[in-house]
Amino acid sequence: MIEPEIAFADLNDVMDLTEDYVKYCLRYVLTNNADDVEFFNQWVDKGLLARLKNVVDSKVVRITYTDAIQILLDDVAAKKVKFENKVFWGVDMFSEHERYLAETVFKGPVIVYNYPKDFKAFYMKQNDDGKTV
């Protein structure tokens, strides 16, 4: 998770900065630590190199929390997936939900935004709907 705090920026600026930062870091590692990445790809995680390159080469999908939850609910209803932790609007997504969105639905990096205010920090800017931040 990356949550940069920058002055005079809106949510899109923060998402742009986050995407650029992650991609910069991964490009740096792929260039300057290629031997280490190859070692891990061969001996620890066979798909690591492909996943890292996919993040660098992909446009990061941006989706609201509400839309993300709806996708999860639809796929559960269609019996495409079964989760250990129940999905509903208002729950803080678990790792299994986030990974499903990134690895199965979008096959790449995802930014989820506009979470319910009930489980986010009090200082997050509330949206006009009064329910999300």
Buried (B, 14 or more C-beta within 10 A) or exposed (E): EEEEEEEEEEEEEBBBBBBEEBBEEBBEBBEEEEEEBEEBBEEEEEEBBEBBBBBBEBEBBBBBBBEBBBBBEEBBEEEEBEBEEEBEEEBEBBEBBBEBBBEEBBEBBBBBBBBBBEEBEEEEEEBEEEBBB
